Amino acid sequence: MMRLRLTDQGWTGDPEEVIDCLIVGGGPAGLMTAIYLSRFLRSCVVYDAAAGRAASIPRSHNLPGFPGGISGVAFLARLQAQLREYGGTIQRGEIDAIVASGDHFSASCELNVLYARTVVLATGVVNRRPEMPDAMHDIGVARGLLRYCPICDGYEARRMNVAVLGGSGHGAEEAEFLRAYGAKVTLLAEHSLDLGPTELAKLDQQGIDVAPSPVEQLRLGDCVEVRLANGLELQFDTLYPALGSSPRTRLASLLGAQLSESGCVLTNAHQQTSVKGLYAVGDAVEGLDQISVAAGQAAIAATAIHNMLRDRDSGLSSAIAGLYPARSVPPT
């Protein structure tokens, strides 16, 4: 099997030449998949649109091996350096479309076309953000005023004055989760409160306050400043938007892969989707959105791909050997 060569002019080589795997997404899930495949001596390319969530993590304290924590940018840089040690390739760009053609896939990125025997989607999700300017939002995340993952950093929010923005059952569950850390928690409704008497009573029993009016304005300064529609002004140490997220599954849908009711990609135990040769890992997959989970899925997918391609190639070799049997050599 020959590989396409990437030059300054784009991909060169015969259109029938393919790499072993195209990985769409340069976050932890995609990079870990590429590291495993590269160590399996498989040819692979990571396409990174630089739109993932990991880069915005100020400091993660629950990644194994980093007792002092590590920023998302630094963690990604380590993964990228590790991949390059094994000859892995990372390309900046967004894959526009992927088409399944027999035993391979063709993918387009701007004017380039790449052919791959398998594809791994590590496309992640997009957080639904509160209404505020992008610059203010990003500064708030960097300073820890806005947090999106109670599982990741609920420990750091213990004993803080915390707001949870989300007037649905999801917001209530997140408020209850954070209350267990001893934080003072207030549930805020972005537009309207969609909770029944039983749910409100449960929050009250746990000592969780519920704002009497929807949020009218959010401001970030030394703390999170909130003005409600009734004019009441509140201040918090940090705010967790519990507004949900949207999986990036456009390419999966384009290829006909099955999705869950929540819109995530469905996979089997080997991370393969309902489309042969198409795999998915990370937050775009139905499951717990954690880097450690993504790393495990990456290892599973890469190993499954390696074994599948090895079996396919050995089967092809056997078939060719059957067509051209070895000549018998008469004894001398």
C-alpha positions as CSV (number, residue, x, y, z in Angstrom):
1,M,0.0,0.0,0.0
2,M,1.3,3.4,-1.0
3,R,0.7,6.7,0.8
4,L,-0.4,10.1,-0.5
5,R,2.3,12.7,-0.1
6,L,1.5,16.1,1.4
7,T,3.4,19.0,-0.3
8,D,3.1,22.7,-0.4
9,Q,0.7,22.3,-3.3
10,G,-1.5,19.8,-1.4
11,W,-1.9,16.1,-1.7
12,T,-0.1,14.4,-4.5
13,G,-0.2,10.9,-5.8
14,D,-2.5,8.6,-7.6
15,P,-6.2,9.0,-6.6
16,E,-6.3,5.3,-5.8
17,E,-3.5,5.6,-3.2
18,V,-4.8,5.7,0.3
19,I,-3.7,6.2,3.9
20,D,-4.8,3.9,6.6
21,C,-6.8,6.4,8.6
22,L,-8.1,9.9,8.5
23,I,-8.8,11.4,11.9
24,V,-11.2,14.4,12.0
25,G,-10.6,16.5,15.1
26,G,-7.4,17.5,16.9
27,G,-8.5,17.3,20.5
28,P,-7.4,14.7,23.0
29,A,-9.5,12.0,21.4
30,G,-8.2,12.5,17.9
31,L,-4.6,13.0,19.0
32,M,-4.6,9.9,21.2
33,T,-6.1,7.9,18.3
34,A,-3.3,9.1,16.0
35,I,-0.6,8.3,18.6
36,Y,-1.8,4.7,18.9
37,L,-2.1,4.2,15.1
38,S,1.3,5.7,14.5
39,R,2.8,3.3,17.1
40,F,1.1,0.5,15.2
41,L,3.0,1.8,12.1
42,R,-0.2,2.9,10.5
43,S,-0.3,5.9,8.2
44,C,-2.7,8.5,9.5
45,V,-3.4,12.2,9.3
46,V,-5.2,14.4,11.9
47,Y,-7.3,17.3,10.5
48,D,-7.8,19.9,13.1
49,A,-10.2,22.8,12.7
50,A,-9.0,24.4,16.0
51,A,-12.5,24.6,17.3
52,G,-12.3,22.1,20.2
53,R,-13.2,22.7,23.9
54,A,-10.0,21.4,25.4
55,A,-7.9,24.4,24.5
56,S,-10.1,26.6,26.6
57,I,-9.5,24.6,29.8
58,P,-7.7,27.0,32.3
59,R,-6.4,24.1,34.4
60,S,-7.5,20.5,34.7
61,H,-6.7,18.7,38.0
62,N,-8.2,15.3,37.2
63,L,-5.9,14.1,34.4
64,P,-3.7,11.3,35.6
65,G,0.0,12.3,36.1
66,F,-0.5,16.0,36.6
67,P,-0.9,16.5,40.4
68,G,-0.6,20.3,40.0
69,G,-3.0,20.4,37.1
70,I,-2.3,21.4,33.5
71,S,-3.9,23.8,31.1
72,G,-5.7,22.6,28.1
73,V,-3.3,24.3,25.7
74,A,-0.3,22.7,27.5
75,F,-1.9,19.3,27.5
76,L,-2.7,19.5,23.8
77,A,0.9,20.6,23.0
78,R,2.2,17.6,24.8
79,L,0.0,15.3,22.8
80,Q,1.0,16.9,19.5
81,A,4.7,16.6,20.4
82,Q,4.2,13.0,21.3
83,L,2.4,12.3,18.0
84,R,5.2,14.0,16.0
85,E,7.8,11.8,17.7
86,Y,6.2,8.9,15.8
87,G,6.0,10.7,12.5
88,G,2.3,11.6,12.8
89,T,0.9,14.5,10.7
90,I,-1.5,17.2,11.9
91,Q,-3.1,19.5,9.4
92,R,-5.0,22.7,10.1
93,G,-8.3,22.8,8.2
94,E,-11.9,21.6,8.2
95,I,-13.0,18.5,6.4
96,D,-15.9,19.7,4.2
97,A,-17.3,16.3,3.1
98,I,-16.6,12.6,3.3
99,V,-17.9,10.0,0.9
100,A,-17.7,6.2,1.3
101,S,-16.5,4.5,-1.8
102,G,-16.2,0.7,-1.6
103,D,-13.4,-0.2,0.7
104,H,-12.2,3.4,1.3
105,F,-13.4,6.9,2.0
106,S,-12.7,10.1,0.1
107,A,-12.6,13.4,2.1
108,S,-12.3,16.9,0.8
109,C,-10.7,19.9,2.6
110,E,-10.9,23.1,0.5
111,L,-9.2,22.1,-2.8
112,N,-7.5,19.0,-1.5
113,V,-8.8,15.4,-1.6
114,L,-7.6,12.7,0.7
115,Y,-8.3,9.0,0.4
116,A,-8.4,6.8,3.5
117,R,-9.2,3.2,4.3
118,T,-10.9,4.2,7.6
119,V,-12.1,7.4,9.2
120,V,-12.3,8.3,12.9
121,L,-14.6,11.1,13.8
122,A,-13.3,13.0,16.9
123,T,-15.4,16.1,16.2
124,G,-16.6,16.9,19.8
125,V,-19.4,19.1,20.8
126,V,-20.2,22.8,21.0
127,N,-21.3,24.3,24.3
128,R,-24.5,26.4,24.3
129,R,-23.2,29.6,25.8
130,P,-25.0,32.3,27.8
131,E,-25.8,35.5,26.0
132,M,-22.7,37.7,26.3
133,P,-20.0,39.0,23.9
134,D,-17.5,36.3,22.8
135,A,-14.5,38.3,24.2
136,M,-16.1,38.6,27.7
137,H,-17.1,34.9,27.6
138,D,-13.5,33.7,26.8
139,I,-12.0,35.9,29.4
140,G,-14.5,34.6,31.9
141,V,-13.6,31.0,31.1
142,A,-9.9,31.8,31.4
143,R,-10.4,33.4,34.8
144,G,-12.6,30.6,36.2
145,L,-15.7,32.9,36.4
146,L,-17.4,30.7,33.9
147,R,-17.2,26.9,34.2
148,Y,-18.8,24.2,32.0
149,C,-17.9,20.9,33.7
150,P,-18.9,20.2,37.3
151,I,-17.3,16.8,37.1
152,C,-14.0,18.4,36.0
153,D,-13.8,21.2,38.5
154,G,-16.6,20.9,41.0
155,Y,-13.8,20.2,43.6
156,E,-12.3,23.7,42.9
157,A,-15.8,25.3,43.4
158,R,-16.3,23.8,46.9
159,R,-17.4,26.3,49.5
160,M,-17.9,29.0,46.8
161,N,-20.9,31.1,46.1
162,V,-22.0,29.3,42.8
163,A,-24.7,30.1,40.2
164,V,-26.1,27.5,37.8
165,L,-27.7,29.0,34.7
166,G,-30.4,26.7,33.4
167,G,-34.1,26.6,34.4
168,S,-34.7,23.0,33.3
169,G,-34.2,19.6,34.9
170,H,-30.6,19.5,33.6
171,G,-29.9,22.8,35.5
172,A,-31.5,21.4,38.6
173,E,-29.3,18.2,38.4
174,E,-26.2,20.3,38.0
175,A,-27.1,22.4,41.0
176,E,-27.6,19.3,43.1
177,F,-24.3,17.9,42.0
178,L,-22.4,21.1,43.0
179,R,-24.3,21.4,46.3
180,A,-22.7,18.1,47.4
181,Y,-19.3,20.0,47.5
182,G,-20.6,22.3,50.2
183,A,-21.0,25.2,47.8
184,K,-23.7,27.8,48.2
185,V,-25.8,27.2,45.0
186,T,-28.4,29.4,43.3
187,L,-30.3,28.2,40.3
188,L,-30.9,30.9,37.6
189,A,-33.3,30.7,34.7
190,E,-32.1,32.1,31.4
191,H,-35.6,32.8,30.1
192,S,-38.1,30.8,32.1
193,L,-38.2,28.3,34.9
194,D,-39.4,24.9,33.7
195,L,-39.5,23.0,37.0
196,G,-42.5,21.5,38.8
197,P,-43.5,21.7,42.5
198,T,-41.8,18.3,43.3
199,E,-38.5,19.4,41.7
200,L,-38.6,22.8,43.4
201,A,-39.3,21.2,46.8
202,K,-36.3,18.8,46.3
203,L,-34.0,21.8,45.6
204,D,-35.3,23.6,48.7
205,Q,-34.6,20.5,50.9
206,Q,-31.0,20.6,49.7
207,G,-30.6,24.3,50.5
208,I,-30.4,25.4,46.9
209,D,-31.8,28.8,46.2
210,V,-33.9,29.4,43.1
211,A,-33.9,32.9,41.6
212,P,-37.4,34.4,41.6
213,S,-37.0,36.0,38.2
214,P,-35.2,35.2,34.9
215,V,-31.8,36.7,34.2
216,E,-31.8,40.0,32.4
217,Q,-28.1,40.7,32.2
218,L,-24.8,39.0,33.0
219,R,-21.6,40.9,33.7
220,L,-18.1,39.7,34.5
221,G,-15.8,41.7,36.6
222,D,-14.1,40.7,39.8
223,C,-17.0,38.3,40.2
224,V,-20.1,37.3,38.2
225,E,-22.7,40.0,38.4
226,V,-26.3,39.2,37.6
227,R,-29.3,41.4,37.2
228,L,-32.7,39.7,37.2
229,A,-35.7,40.8,35.2
230,N,-37.3,42.0,38.5
231,G,-34.4,44.4,39.1
232,L,-32.7,42.3,41.8
233,E,-28.9,42.2,41.5
234,L,-26.8,39.2,42.7
235,Q,-23.1,38.4,42.8
236,F,-21.4,35.0,42.5
237,D,-17.8,33.6,42.6
238,T,-18.4,31.5,39.5
239,L,-21.2,30.5,37.2
240,Y,-21.9,27.2,35.5
241,P,-24.0,27.4,32.3
242,A,-26.2,24.3,32.2
243,L,-27.6,25.0,28.8
244,G,-26.6,21.7,27.2
245,S,-24.4,21.2,24.2
246,S,-24.7,20.3,20.5
247,P,-22.7,17.3,19.1
248,R,-20.7,18.0,15.9
249,T,-22.2,15.2,13.9
250,R,-22.6,16.7,10.4
251,L,-20.1,14.4,8.8
252,A,-21.5,11.4,10.6
253,S,-25.0,12.2,9.3
254,L,-23.6,12.8,5.8
255,L,-22.2,9.2,5.9
256,G,-25.5,7.8,7.2
257,A,-24.2,6.8,10.7
258,Q,-26.8,6.2,13.4
259,L,-27.3,8.9,16.0
260,S,-28.8,8.7,19.5
261,E,-31.9,10.6,20.6
262,S,-29.6,13.3,21.9
263,G,-27.8,13.6,18.6
264,C,-24.6,11.8,19.6
265,V,-22.9,9.2,17.4
266,L,-23.8,5.6,18.3
267,T,-20.9,3.1,18.3
268,N,-20.3,-0.6,19.2
269,A,-17.8,-1.8,21.7
270,H,-15.0,-1.2,19.3
271,Q,-16.0,2.4,18.6
272,Q,-17.2,1.6,15.1
273,T,-20.4,3.3,13.9
274,S,-23.1,1.7,11.9
275,V,-21.0,2.5,8.8
276,K,-18.3,0.0,8.1
277,G,-14.8,1.6,8.5
278,L,-16.2,4.7,10.2
279,Y,-15.3,5.1,13.9
280,A,-16.1,7.8,16.5
281,V,-14.4,8.8,19.7
282,G,-14.6,11.5,22.3
283,D,-17.5,13.8,23.2
284,A,-19.3,13.4,19.9
285,V,-20.0,9.8,21.1
286,E,-22.9,9.0,23.5
287,G,-21.3,8.8,27.0
288,L,-19.4,10.7,29.6
289,D,-17.6,13.8,28.3
290,Q,-14.2,13.4,29.9
291,I,-10.7,13.4,28.5
292,S,-9.9,10.2,30.3
293,V,-12.9,8.5,28.6
294,A,-11.9,9.9,25.3
295,A,-8.4,8.5,25.7
296,G,-9.8,5.0,26.4
297,Q,-12.1,5.2,23.4
298,A,-9.1,6.3,21.3
299,A,-7.1,3.2,22.3
300,I,-10.0,0.9,21.6
301,A,-10.7,2.5,18.2
302,A,-7.1,2.5,17.1
303,T,-6.5,-1.1,18.1
304,A,-9.7,-2.2,16.4
305,I,-8.7,-0.4,13.2
306,H,-5.2,-1.9,13.2
307,N,-6.5,-5.4,13.7
308,M,-9.2,-5.0,11.1
309,L,-6.8,-3.7,8.5
310,R,-4.3,-6.4,9.3
311,D,-6.9,-9.1,8.9
312,R,-8.1,-7.5,5.6
313,D,-4.5,-7.3,4.3
314,S,-3.7,-10.9,5.3
315,G,-6.9,-12.1,3.7
316,L,-6.0,-10.3,0.5
317,S,-2.5,-11.8,0.6
318,S,-4.1,-15.3,1.0
319,A,-6.4,-14.7,-1.9
320,I,-3.5,-13.6,-4.2
321,A,-1.5,-16.6,-3.1
322,G,-4.4,-18.8,-4.1
323,L,-4.5,-17.3,-7.6
324,Y,-0.7,-17.7,-8.0
325,P,0.3,-20.9,-6.2
326,A,4.0,-21.4,-5.7
327,R,5.8,-23.7,-8.2
328,S,6.9,-27.1,-7.1
329,V,10.6,-27.5,-7.3
330,P,11.8,-31.0,-8.4
331,P,14.3,-32.6,-6.0
332,T,17.9,-32.5,-7.0
